[in-house]
Protein backbone atom coordinates (compact mmCIF):
# COMPACT_ATOMS: atom_id res chain seq x y z
CA UNK A 1 0.00 0.00 0.00
CA UNK A 2 1.35 3.41 -0.96
CA UNK A 3 2.24 5.90 1.74
CA UNK A 4 4.35 8.97 2.24
CA UNK A 5 7.36 6.89 3.30
CA UNK A 6 8.05 6.66 -0.42
CA UNK A 7 9.26 10.22 -0.15
CA UNK A 8 12.80 11.01 0.90
CA UNK A 9 13.01 13.09 4.06
CA UNK A 10 14.52 16.12 2.40
CA UNK A 11 14.65 19.68 3.64
CA UNK A 12 12.11 22.28 2.55
CA UNK A 13 12.11 24.55 -0.47
CA UNK A 14 11.04 28.18 -0.73
CA UNK A 15 7.33 28.94 -0.48
CA UNK A 16 7.04 31.86 -2.90
CA UNK A 17 5.79 31.22 -6.43
CA UNK A 18 9.06 31.22 -8.39
CA UNK A 19 11.47 29.14 -10.38
CA UNK A 20 13.72 26.81 -8.42
CA UNK A 21 17.46 26.58 -9.03
CA UNK A 22 19.33 23.27 -9.45
CA UNK A 23 20.55 23.55 -5.88
CA UNK A 24 17.03 24.17 -4.57
CA UNK A 25 15.68 21.37 -6.77
CA UNK A 26 17.58 18.90 -4.63
CA UNK A 27 15.39 20.00 -1.71
CA UNK A 28 11.98 19.37 -3.25
CA UNK A 29 10.01 16.14 -2.59
CA UNK A 30 10.94 13.02 -4.51
CA UNK A 31 9.06 12.44 -7.77
CA UNK A 32 6.65 9.50 -7.47
CA UNK A 33 5.53 7.94 -10.77
CA UNK A 34 3.07 5.15 -11.53
CA UNK A 35 2.37 3.97 -15.07
CA UNK A 36 0.05 1.05 -14.24
CA UNK A 37 -3.52 1.81 -15.38
CA UNK A 38 -5.24 -0.30 -12.73
CA UNK A 39 -7.02 1.15 -9.70
CA UNK A 40 -4.30 1.40 -7.07
CA UNK A 41 -4.59 0.68 -3.31
CA UNK A 42 -5.89 3.50 -1.13
CA UNK A 43 -3.34 5.99 0.18
CA UNK A 44 -3.86 5.75 3.93
CA UNK A 45 -2.83 8.90 5.85
CA UNK A 46 0.02 8.35 8.31
CA UNK A 47 0.76 11.99 9.08
CA UNK A 48 -1.41 15.08 9.33
CA UNK A 49 -5.14 15.13 10.00
CA UNK A 50 -7.01 11.82 9.57
CA UNK A 51 -9.43 11.23 6.69
CA UNK A 52 -11.14 8.45 4.78
CA UNK A 53 -9.26 8.17 1.44
CA UNK A 54 -10.85 7.99 -2.00
CA UNK A 55 -10.34 5.30 -4.62
CA UNK A 56 -9.36 6.83 -7.96
CA UNK A 57 -10.89 4.76 -10.76
CA UNK A 58 -7.98 3.42 -12.85
CA UNK A 59 -5.68 5.75 -10.96
CA UNK A 60 -3.98 6.61 -7.68
CA UNK A 61 -3.38 9.32 -5.08
CA UNK A 62 -0.15 11.29 -4.88
CA UNK A 63 1.94 10.73 -1.73
CA UNK A 64 3.16 13.77 0.21
CA UNK A 65 5.67 14.62 2.90
CA UNK A 66 5.10 16.81 5.95
CA UNK A 67 7.56 19.68 6.44
CA UNK A 68 7.01 21.93 9.44
CA UNK A 69 3.26 21.42 9.32
CA UNK A 70 2.94 21.87 5.53
CA UNK A 71 1.92 19.07 3.14
CA UNK A 72 4.34 19.02 0.21
CA UNK A 73 3.51 17.40 -3.13
CA UNK A 74 5.51 17.17 -6.36
CA UNK A 75 3.74 17.15 -9.73
CA UNK A 76 5.70 16.59 -12.94
CA UNK A 77 4.11 17.66 -16.23
CA UNK A 78 5.48 15.30 -18.88
CA UNK A 79 4.72 13.17 -21.95
CA UNK A 80 3.13 9.86 -20.94
CA UNK A 81 1.85 6.67 -22.52
CA UNK A 82 -1.63 5.65 -21.40
CA UNK A 83 -3.25 2.30 -22.13
CA UNK A 84 -6.85 3.21 -22.98
CA UNK A 85 -7.83 -0.48 -22.94
CA UNK A 86 -5.93 -3.67 -23.78
CA UNK A 87 -4.90 -3.29 -27.41
CA UNK A 88 -4.54 0.49 -27.53
CA UNK A 89 -1.99 2.92 -26.10
CA UNK A 90 -2.26 6.70 -26.50
CA UNK A 91 0.69 9.08 -26.48
CA UNK A 92 -0.52 11.87 -24.18
CA UNK A 93 0.70 14.57 -21.84
CA UNK A 94 0.00 14.13 -18.14
CA UNK A 95 1.48 14.17 -14.69
CA UNK A 96 3.75 11.71 -12.90
CA UNK A 97 3.52 9.01 -15.55
CA UNK A 98 -0.20 9.06 -16.18
CA UNK A 99 -3.15 10.88 -17.67
CA UNK A 100 -5.08 11.95 -15.74
CA UNK A 101 -2.48 12.80 -13.14
CA UNK A 102 -2.66 11.44 -9.60
CA UNK A 103 -5.43 12.56 -7.25
CA UNK A 104 -4.33 15.05 -4.59
CA UNK A 105 -5.96 14.42 -1.19
CA UNK A 106 -5.80 16.95 1.64
CA UNK A 107 -7.94 17.96 4.63
CA UNK A 108 -9.85 21.18 5.10
CA UNK A 109 -7.51 23.68 6.76
CA UNK A 110 -4.30 22.00 5.54
CA UNK A 111 -1.45 24.24 4.40
CA UNK A 112 -0.42 22.80 1.03
CA UNK A 113 2.77 23.32 -1.00
CA UNK A 114 2.84 21.86 -4.53
CA UNK A 115 6.03 21.80 -6.59
CA UNK A 116 5.39 21.60 -10.36
CA UNK A 117 8.24 20.59 -12.66
CA UNK A 118 7.77 21.08 -16.39
CA UNK A 119 9.18 18.34 -18.63
CA UNK A 120 7.01 19.31 -21.61
CA UNK A 121 8.38 20.92 -24.79
CA UNK A 122 6.41 24.13 -24.10
CA UNK A 123 5.49 26.29 -21.13
CA UNK A 124 2.63 25.34 -18.82
CA UNK A 125 0.89 26.23 -15.54
CA UNK A 126 -1.55 24.57 -13.12
CA UNK A 127 -4.97 26.00 -12.33
CA UNK A 128 -6.63 24.65 -9.18
CA UNK A 129 -10.18 24.51 -10.53
CA UNK A 130 -12.82 25.52 -7.96
CA UNK A 131 -10.47 26.40 -5.10
CA UNK A 132 -10.51 29.52 -2.95
CA UNK A 133 -6.92 30.75 -2.82
CA UNK A 134 -4.74 33.86 -3.27
CA UNK A 135 -5.04 35.33 -6.75
CA UNK A 136 -1.34 34.78 -7.46
CA UNK A 137 -1.77 31.01 -6.90
CA UNK A 138 -4.70 30.57 -9.32
CA UNK A 139 -2.47 29.30 -12.13
CA UNK A 140 -3.46 31.41 -15.15
CA UNK A 141 -0.23 32.03 -17.05
CA UNK A 142 0.32 35.66 -17.99
CA UNK A 143 -2.58 36.83 -15.81
CA UNK A 144 -1.76 35.59 -12.30
CA UNK A 145 1.78 34.21 -12.77
CA UNK A 146 4.61 33.81 -15.25
CA UNK A 147 4.35 30.60 -17.30
CA UNK A 148 6.44 27.62 -16.19
CA UNK A 149 9.01 27.23 -18.95
CA UNK A 150 10.37 23.82 -19.98
CA UNK A 151 12.87 22.51 -17.45
CA UNK A 152 11.70 24.85 -14.68
CA UNK A 153 10.07 24.06 -11.34
CA UNK A 154 7.52 26.39 -9.75
CA UNK A 155 5.90 26.13 -6.35
CA UNK A 156 2.31 26.92 -5.32
CA UNK A 157 1.30 27.34 -1.69
CA UNK A 158 -2.12 27.97 -0.17
CA UNK A 159 -4.58 26.75 2.46
CA UNK A 160 -7.23 24.19 1.49
CA UNK A 161 -10.07 26.37 2.72
CA UNK A 162 -13.14 24.45 1.59
CA UNK A 163 -14.01 20.75 1.69
CA UNK A 164 -15.15 19.27 -1.61
CA UNK A 165 -14.09 17.81 -4.94
CA UNK A 166 -12.03 19.86 -7.37
CA UNK A 167 -9.87 19.47 -10.46
CA UNK A 168 -6.49 20.71 -11.66
CA UNK A 169 -5.44 21.45 -15.24
CA UNK A 170 -3.25 23.88 -17.23
CA UNK A 171 -4.23 27.47 -18.01
CA UNK A 172 -1.49 27.77 -20.63
CA UNK A 173 -2.12 26.71 -24.24
CA UNK A 174 -5.16 25.15 -22.63
CA UNK A 175 -6.75 23.80 -25.82
CA UNK A 176 -3.66 21.78 -26.71
CA UNK A 177 -2.63 20.68 -23.25
CA UNK A 178 -6.06 19.55 -22.06
CA UNK A 179 -6.73 17.80 -25.39
CA UNK A 180 -3.46 15.95 -24.72
CA UNK A 181 -4.75 14.73 -21.35
CA UNK A 182 -3.37 17.18 -18.78
CA UNK A 183 -5.78 17.11 -15.84
CA UNK A 184 -6.25 15.56 -12.43
CA UNK A 185 -8.61 15.33 -9.44
CA UNK A 186 -8.30 17.08 -6.09
CA UNK A 187 -10.25 16.05 -2.96
CA UNK A 188 -10.33 18.19 0.17
CA UNK A 189 -11.75 16.07 2.98
CA UNK A 190 -13.82 17.64 5.80
CA UNK A 191 -11.91 18.55 8.97
CA UNK A 192 -14.42 16.49 10.96
CA UNK A 193 -13.74 12.91 9.82
CA UNK A 194 -17.40 11.97 10.41
CA UNK A 195 -18.83 14.72 8.19
CA UNK A 196 -20.43 13.28 5.02
CA UNK A 197 -18.97 9.88 5.90
CA UNK A 198 -19.43 7.00 3.45
CA UNK A 199 -18.17 3.42 3.26
CA UNK A 200 -16.65 3.69 -0.23
CA UNK A 201 -15.63 6.86 -2.01
CA UNK A 202 -14.72 6.92 -5.73
CA UNK A 203 -13.38 9.75 -7.91
CA UNK A 204 -12.65 10.04 -11.63
CA UNK A 205 -12.68 12.52 -14.51
CA UNK A 206 -14.63 12.50 -17.76
CA UNK A 207 -12.32 13.25 -20.67
CA UNK A 208 -12.31 12.71 -24.43
CA UNK A 209 -9.89 12.31 -27.32
CA UNK A 210 -9.82 12.29 -31.10
CA UNK A 211 -7.30 9.62 -32.07
CA UNK A 212 -7.49 8.36 -35.64
CA UNK A 213 -7.53 4.56 -36.06
CA UNK A 214 -3.96 3.38 -36.51
CA UNK A 215 -2.42 6.38 -34.75
CA UNK A 216 -1.28 7.18 -31.21
CA UNK A 217 -1.47 10.98 -30.89
CA UNK A 218 -4.70 12.94 -30.24
CA UNK A 219 -5.82 15.61 -32.70
CA UNK A 220 -5.79 18.70 -30.51
CA UNK A 221 -7.86 21.01 -32.75
CA UNK A 222 -11.01 18.86 -32.62
CA UNK A 223 -13.98 20.72 -31.13
CA UNK A 224 -16.89 18.26 -31.38
CA UNK A 225 -16.16 15.03 -33.26
CA UNK A 226 -14.23 13.09 -30.63
CA UNK A 227 -14.08 9.33 -31.10
CA UNK A 228 -12.94 8.18 -27.64
CA UNK A 229 -15.01 9.12 -24.58
CA UNK A 230 -13.31 8.05 -21.39
CA UNK A 231 -13.54 7.59 -17.63
CA UNK A 232 -10.10 8.68 -16.40
CA UNK A 233 -8.54 8.15 -19.84
CA UNK A 234 -9.82 4.55 -20.01
CA UNK A 235 -12.52 3.12 -22.25
CA UNK A 236 -14.57 -0.03 -21.80
CA UNK A 237 -13.60 -2.85 -21.52
CA UNK A 238 -10.52 -1.28 -19.91
CA UNK A 239 -12.49 0.62 -17.24
CA UNK A 240 -12.27 -0.76 -13.72
CA UNK A 241 -15.56 -1.61 -11.96
CA UNK A 242 -16.87 0.17 -8.87
CA UNK A 243 -17.18 -2.32 -6.00
CA UNK A 244 -19.41 -2.34 -2.93
CA UNK A 245 -20.62 -4.67 -0.22
CA UNK A 246 -24.40 -4.93 0.02
CA UNK A 247 -25.72 -2.23 2.34
CA UNK A 248 -22.68 0.05 2.07
CA UNK A 249 -23.07 3.77 1.46
CA UNK A 250 -21.20 4.72 -1.71
CA UNK A 251 -20.11 8.09 -3.06
CA UNK A 252 -19.01 8.64 -6.66
CA UNK A 253 -17.34 11.96 -7.56
CA UNK A 254 -17.05 12.75 -11.29
CA UNK A 255 -15.60 15.89 -12.88
CA UNK A 256 -16.19 16.80 -16.53
CA UNK A 257 -13.28 18.21 -18.55
CA UNK A 258 -14.60 17.24 -21.98
CA UNK A 259 -16.20 19.58 -24.54
CA UNK A 260 -19.82 18.50 -23.91
CA UNK A 261 -22.19 17.44 -21.15
CA UNK A 262 -22.68 13.86 -19.94
CA UNK A 263 -25.86 12.36 -18.44
CA UNK A 264 -24.35 9.76 -16.12
CA UNK A 265 -26.76 6.88 -15.43
CA UNK A 266 -26.70 4.14 -12.77
CA UNK A 267 -28.72 0.94 -13.14
CA UNK A 268 -30.55 -0.79 -10.29
CA UNK A 269 -30.30 2.00 -7.70
CA UNK A 270 -31.46 5.53 -6.97
CA UNK A 271 -29.01 8.19 -5.82
CA UNK A 272 -28.90 11.78 -4.67
CA UNK A 273 -26.54 14.52 -5.82
CA UNK A 274 -24.80 15.48 -2.57
CA UNK A 275 -21.96 17.65 -3.86
CA UNK A 276 -21.02 20.11 -6.59
CA UNK A 277 -17.96 22.24 -7.33
CA UNK A 278 -19.42 24.77 -4.91
CA UNK A 279 -19.66 22.41 -1.94
CA UNK A 280 -22.06 19.99 -0.28
CA UNK A 281 -25.75 20.12 -1.23
CA UNK A 282 -28.07 20.55 1.80
CA UNK A 283 -30.41 17.61 2.40
CA UNK A 284 -33.40 19.87 1.81
CA UNK A 285 -32.21 20.53 -1.75
CA UNK A 286 -31.69 16.89 -2.82
CA UNK A 287 -34.04 14.53 -4.65
CA UNK A 288 -33.79 10.92 -5.90
CA UNK A 289 -32.35 10.37 -9.37
CA UNK A 290 -31.01 7.59 -11.56
CA UNK A 291 -29.30 9.97 -14.01
CA UNK A 292 -27.49 13.26 -13.43
CA UNK A 293 -26.17 15.55 -16.12
CA UNK A 294 -22.64 16.89 -15.66
CA UNK A 295 -21.90 19.99 -17.71
CA UNK A 296 -18.48 21.07 -18.99
CA UNK A 297 -16.22 22.17 -16.15
CA UNK A 298 -18.58 20.82 -13.49
CA UNK A 299 -18.21 18.20 -10.78
CA UNK A 300 -21.00 16.13 -9.28
CA UNK A 301 -20.85 13.85 -6.24
CA UNK A 302 -23.63 11.26 -5.97
CA UNK A 303 -24.43 8.98 -3.03
CA UNK A 304 -26.53 5.83 -2.71
CA UNK A 305 -26.95 2.66 -0.66
CA UNK A 306 -25.68 -0.36 -2.58
CA UNK A 307 -28.58 -2.58 -1.55
CA UNK A 308 -29.17 -4.51 -4.78
CA UNK A 309 -26.88 -7.44 -5.52
CA UNK A 310 -25.56 -7.81 -9.04
CA UNK A 311 -23.43 -6.31 -11.80
CA UNK A 312 -25.08 -2.98 -12.62
CA UNK A 313 -24.19 -0.86 -15.64
CA UNK A 314 -22.86 2.65 -14.94
CA UNK A 315 -22.41 4.81 -18.02
CA UNK A 316 -22.99 8.00 -19.96
CA UNK A 317 -26.46 7.88 -21.50
CA UNK A 318 -25.37 9.48 -24.79
CA UNK A 319 -25.19 6.27 -26.80
CA UNK A 320 -22.30 7.36 -29.02
CA UNK A 321 -20.27 8.01 -25.85
CA UNK A 322 -20.33 4.28 -25.08
CA UNK A 323 -18.56 3.34 -28.30
CA UNK A 324 -14.93 3.36 -29.44
CA UNK A 325 -13.24 4.50 -32.66
CA UNK A 326 -16.44 5.65 -34.33
CA UNK A 327 -16.57 6.48 -38.04
CA UNK A 328 -18.95 9.46 -38.02
CA UNK A 329 -19.45 9.51 -41.79
CA UNK A 330 -20.49 5.87 -42.14
CA UNK A 331 -23.98 5.65 -43.74
CA UNK A 332 -26.88 3.72 -42.24
CA UNK A 333 -26.88 0.37 -44.10
CA UNK A 334 -29.76 -1.29 -42.24
CA UNK A 335 -31.97 -3.11 -44.74
CA UNK A 336 -29.55 -2.58 -47.63
CA UNK A 337 -28.74 -5.93 -49.20
CA UNK A 338 -25.02 -6.27 -49.87
CA UNK A 339 -25.23 -9.70 -51.44
CA UNK A 340 -22.34 -10.13 -53.85
CA UNK A 341 -20.89 -6.68 -53.22
CA UNK A 342 -18.19 -7.83 -50.82
CA UNK A 343 -16.80 -10.27 -53.37
CA UNK A 344 -16.56 -7.54 -56.01
CA UNK A 345 -15.02 -4.97 -53.68
CA UNK A 346 -12.50 -7.44 -52.26
CA UNK A 347 -10.96 -7.68 -55.72
CA UNK A 348 -10.11 -3.98 -55.44
CA UNK A 349 -9.68 -3.68 -51.66
CA UNK A 350 -8.18 -6.76 -50.01
CA UNK A 351 -9.80 -7.75 -46.69
CA UNK A 352 -12.91 -5.69 -47.50
CA UNK A 353 -15.93 -6.85 -45.49
CA UNK A 354 -19.47 -5.55 -45.85
CA UNK A 355 -21.51 -4.94 -42.71
CA UNK A 356 -24.35 -2.94 -41.28
CA UNK A 357 -27.23 -4.63 -43.09
CA UNK A 358 -28.70 -5.82 -39.78
CA UNK A 359 -27.02 -3.29 -37.46
CA UNK A 360 -23.50 -2.66 -36.19
CA UNK A 361 -23.27 -5.44 -33.59
CA UNK A 362 -21.87 -7.68 -36.33
CA UNK A 363 -18.79 -5.42 -36.39
CA UNK A 364 -17.99 -6.49 -32.83
CA UNK A 365 -18.67 -10.12 -33.70
CA UNK A 366 -16.40 -10.06 -36.75
CA UNK A 367 -13.51 -8.48 -34.86
CA UNK A 368 -13.93 -10.82 -31.87
CA UNK A 369 -13.75 -13.86 -34.17
CA UNK A 370 -10.77 -12.48 -36.04
CA UNK A 371 -12.64 -12.10 -39.34
CA UNK A 372 -11.87 -8.39 -39.53
CA UNK A 373 -8.37 -7.04 -39.13
CA UNK A 374 -8.25 -3.74 -37.27
CA UNK A 375 -5.67 -1.02 -37.90
CA UNK A 376 -2.68 -0.96 -35.60
CA UNK A 377 -3.37 0.41 -32.09
CA UNK A 378 -7.15 0.51 -32.64
CA UNK A 379 -10.02 -0.83 -30.52
CA UNK A 380 -13.25 -2.32 -31.89
CA UNK A 381 -16.14 0.13 -32.02
CA UNK A 382 -18.03 -2.10 -29.57
CA UNK A 383 -16.59 -4.83 -27.39
CA UNK A 384 -16.59 -6.41 -23.96
CA UNK A 385 -17.73 -9.91 -23.06
CA UNK A 386 -19.97 -10.86 -20.16
CA UNK A 387 -21.08 -14.22 -18.81
CA UNK A 388 -24.03 -14.22 -21.23
CA UNK A 389 -22.25 -13.04 -24.36
CA UNK A 390 -21.13 -9.83 -26.06
CA UNK A 391 -21.78 -6.61 -24.10
CA UNK A 392 -21.31 -4.43 -27.21
CA UNK A 393 -20.17 -1.35 -25.35
CA UNK A 394 -17.13 0.94 -25.21
CA UNK A 395 -16.16 4.40 -24.06
CA UNK A 396 -17.83 5.75 -20.90
CA UNK A 397 -19.11 2.43 -19.56
CA UNK A 398 -18.28 0.42 -16.49
CA UNK A 399 -20.11 -1.56 -13.78
CA UNK A 400 -21.11 -1.30 -10.14
CA UNK A 401 -20.54 -4.74 -8.62
CA UNK A 402 -22.47 -5.33 -5.39
CA UNK A 403 -21.80 -8.49 -3.37
CA UNK A 404 -22.94 -9.88 -0.02
CA UNK A 405 -19.34 -9.98 1.14
CA UNK A 406 -16.60 -7.57 0.09
CA UNK A 407 -13.42 -6.88 2.03
CA UNK A 408 -13.11 -3.28 3.18
CA UNK A 409 -10.62 -1.15 1.25
CA UNK A 410 -10.13 -3.90 -1.34
CA UNK A 411 -10.74 -3.06 -4.99
CA UNK A 412 -10.14 -6.35 -6.83
CA UNK A 413 -12.76 -7.37 -9.41
CA UNK A 414 -14.79 -10.24 -7.89
CA UNK A 415 -15.79 -11.62 -11.29
CA UNK A 416 -19.29 -12.23 -12.65
CA UNK A 417 -22.34 -12.12 -10.40
CA UNK A 418 -24.01 -15.49 -9.84
CA UNK A 419 -27.70 -14.83 -10.30
CA UNK A 420 -30.22 -16.84 -8.24
CA UNK A 421 -31.78 -19.70 -10.16
CA UNK A 422 -34.70 -18.58 -12.28
CA UNK A 423 -33.93 -14.86 -12.01
CA UNK A 424 -32.32 -14.34 -15.45
CA UNK A 425 -34.31 -13.33 -18.53
CA UNK A 426 -34.45 -16.26 -20.96
CA UNK A 427 -36.19 -17.53 -24.04
CA UNK A 428 -39.84 -18.25 -23.30
CA UNK A 429 -40.58 -21.97 -23.12
CA UNK A 430 -44.15 -21.75 -21.85
CA UNK A 431 -43.19 -22.51 -18.24
CA UNK A 432 -43.02 -19.84 -15.53
CA UNK A 433 -39.90 -20.38 -13.40
CA UNK A 434 -39.85 -17.32 -11.15
CA UNK A 435 -38.97 -18.49 -7.62
CA UNK A 436 -41.35 -17.51 -4.81
CA UNK A 437 -38.57 -15.57 -3.09
CA UNK A 438 -38.35 -12.99 -5.87
CA UNK A 439 -42.03 -12.64 -6.75
CA UNK A 440 -43.82 -9.39 -5.95
CA UNK A 441 -43.37 -9.04 -2.18
CA UNK A 442 -46.92 -7.81 -1.48
CA UNK A 443 -48.81 -10.66 -3.18
CA UNK A 444 -51.92 -11.76 -1.29
CA UNK A 445 -54.56 -14.37 -1.86
CA UNK A 446 -56.98 -11.69 -3.00
CA UNK A 447 -54.46 -10.26 -5.45
CA UNK A 448 -53.84 -13.73 -6.86
CA UNK A 449 -57.48 -14.25 -7.76
CA UNK A 450 -58.11 -15.44 -11.29
CA UNK A 451 -59.24 -13.00 -13.90
CA UNK A 452 -62.72 -14.55 -13.91
CA UNK A 453 -63.19 -13.57 -10.25
CA UNK A 454 -62.17 -9.94 -10.70
CA UNK A 455 -64.92 -7.39 -11.23
CA UNK A 456 -64.02 -4.23 -13.12
CA UNK A 457 -66.05 -1.08 -12.82
CA UNK A 458 -65.26 1.35 -15.57
CA UNK A 459 -66.72 4.83 -15.86
CA UNK A 460 -66.51 6.32 -19.32
CA UNK A 461 -65.38 9.97 -19.25
CA UNK A 462 -67.86 12.50 -20.54
CA UNK A 463 -67.80 16.17 -21.40
CA UNK A 464 -64.39 15.97 -23.06
CA UNK A 465 -63.50 18.88 -25.30
CA UNK A 466 -61.15 18.82 -28.23
CA UNK A 467 -57.97 20.90 -28.20
CA UNK A 468 -56.68 22.86 -31.11
CA UNK A 469 -52.90 22.64 -31.69
Residue, then its C-alpha position, 0 to 999 in steps of 0.5 A: x500500500x502506498x504511503x508517504x514513506x516513499x518520499x525522501x526526508x529532504x529539507x524544505x524549499x522556498x514557499x514563494x511562487x518562483x522558479x527553483x534553481x538546481x541547488x534548490x531542486x535537490x530539496x523538493x520532494x521526490x518524484x513518485x511515478x506510476x504507469x500502471x492503469x489499474x485502480x491502485x490501493x488506497x493511500x492511507x494517511x500516516x501523518x497530518x489530520x485523519x481522513x477516509x481516502x478515496x479510490x481513484x478509478x484506474x488511478x492513484x493518489x499522490x503521496x506527500x511529505x510533511x515539512x514543518x506542518x505543511x503538506x508538500x507534493x511534487x507534480x511533474x508535467x510530462x509526456x506519458x503513454x496511457x493504455x486506454x484499454x488492452x490493445x490500444x496505447x495513447x501518447x498523451x501529456x499528463x502528470x507523474x507518468x499518467x493521464x489523468x495525473x494522480x489525485x491530490x488528497x488533503x484535509x480542510x484547513x491543511x497548508x499545502x505546498x505543490x512543486x510543479x516541474x515542467x518536462x514538456x516541450x512548451x510552457x505550462x501552468x496549473x490552475x486549481x479549478x474551484x479552489x478559494x486561494x490567493x489570486x497569485x496562486x490561481x495558475x493562469x499564465x500571464x494573468x496571475x503568474x509567469x508561465x512555467x518554462x520547460x525545465x523549470x520548477x515552480x511552487x504553489x502554496x495555499x490553504x485548502x479552505x473548503x471541503x469538496x471535490x475539485x480538479x487541476x489542469x493547465x491554463x497555458x495553451x489550454x486547448x492543446x494541453x487539455x486535449x493531450x490529457x493534462x488534468x487531475x482530481x483534487x479532494x479536500x476532505x472535511x476537517x471532521x472525519x465523520x462529516x459526510x462519511x461513506x463506506x466507499x468513495x470513488x473519484x474520476x474525470x470525464x475526458x475525451x480524445x480524437x485519435x485516428x484509427x492506426x495512430x497514437x497521438x490525439x488531434x488537438x484542434x477537434x472541437x466536437x467530433x471526438x471518437x474516444x469518450x473516457x472515464x479517467x482516460x480509459x474506455x470499456x472494456x478497460x475501465x475498472x468496476x466500482x465495487x461495494x458490499x451490500x448495504x454500504x453507502x457509496x459516493x461517486x465523484x465525477x468531474x467533466x473536462x470534456x467539450x460536452x455534457x454527460x448524463x451519467x446513469x446508474x442501473x438498479x439504484x437511486x441516488x442523490x446529488x450530494x456535492x457540486x464544485x461549490x460544496x455539499x448540497x443541503x439535504x433539503x435541496x436533494x431529490x432521488x435520481x437515476x441519471x445526473x447531467x454533468x456539464x463542462x467544467x462541473x463536478x458532481x458527487x452522488x451517493x446511494x446505498x448499494x442494496x441490490x446485488x448484481x453487476x449494474x451498468x454505470x455509463x454516460x447515457x449518450x449512446x455514441x459516448x459508449x462506443x470506441x473509434x467511431x466512423x462518423x461519416x459511415x452511412x446507415x446500411x440497415x436493410x440494404x442488401x449487400x449480397x455479392x458486393x463484398x466479393x466484387x469490392x475485395x478484388x479492389x480492396x483486399x480484406x474488404x468486409x461488408x456490414x451494417x445490413x442488420x445493425x452494427x453489432x456484427x462489427x464487434x462479432x467479426x472483430x472478436x472472431x478475427x474475421x476483420x483485421x483492425x488497424x494498428x493500435x485501434x479498438x473495436x467500435x463495440x466490445x466487452x464480453x460478459x457471462x451471457x455473451x457480447x456486451x457491445x459497449x465501449x467508451x464511458x461504460x463500467x459496472x457497479x458490482x455489489x456483493x454480499x461480502x466484500x473486504x473493506x478497502x479492497x478493490x479487486x474485481x470479484x468476477x461475474x455475479x451469480x444470479x439466483x436460479x430462475x432470475x435471469x431473462x431467458x427464451x420463453x418456453x411456456x413454463x413460468x420459473x420465477x422463484x417464490x422468493x423474488x415474486x412481488x413481495x406484497x402478493x396476497x390471496x386476493x391479489x392472486x385471484x383469477x381474472x374470472x373472479x375480478x370485477x371491473x367497474x369502468x366509468x366512461x369519461x364524458x364532457x371531453x373537449x377537443x384541443x386545437x394545436 
